[in-house]
Amino acid sequence: MAKASTEFLQTAFQDGEIEVKGQFTLGSNYTFLVNVKHEGRQLPAVYKPMRGEQPLWDFPPASLAGREVAAYLLSQALGFDFIPYTILRDGPFGPGSLQEYIDYDPNYHYFNFEPADRLRLRPVVLFDLLANNADRKGSHVLIEKHTRRLFLIDHGLCFHEDPKLRTVLWDFAGEAIPQELVETLSAFRHGFGPGMELRTALGEYLLPEELAALEARARALLTAGRFPDPPEDRRAYPYPPL
């Protein structure tokens, strides 16, 4: 079946019926493979209900699904378009995030990427720095099977106001941020003021202090002009790394 158009995908995700097909069992939070049924078509998706989120000491309760949506919005605002379409809506187990499923080879991941695919990761690193991603594992970077597009998943542990970055992607530590990414970052910084559309949209899912911290991280990256080295005063890598 041909891939759904963006317009059809968005309408289906908003209005379609969600049918649970199975459960992913590797993570600590409840995550389901579902079909979204709409106008005679079925679209595979990943559904993460809020009620299935395990309590965390450092993130507000029932907030991870909203952070998945915030990460998608940030990716779109930056022009990266590497997070699958994601919304927050009601489902079989209550409200949760609903994300487009990407067909990929789980045996091909960051730790065995070909050099050409590793070189594509600078925008990913910049995104994770901005989003303060506390859990960038090697298996969270996907290459779609047929298109070879790069996608990112699992962004529930993002946007904390305190430094939380834990990632396996330290390939470019100490390098100057490429000029095209500096321009992207600068455009984001200038479009993120109080009352602006993106800030308002992210404010549906993030706390005011988290929005302020996001803006501060953008400013600090522009000032530094380089990808940072791993911190020495806290854990810099997620566990497990894959």
Beta strands, then each sheet from edge to edge (+ up, - down):
strand 1: 17-24
strand 2: 31-38
strand 3: 41-49
strand 4: 86-89
strand 5: 96-100
strand 6: 141-143
strand 7: 150-152
sheet 1: 1+ 2- 3+ 5- 4+
sheet 2: 6+ 7-
end
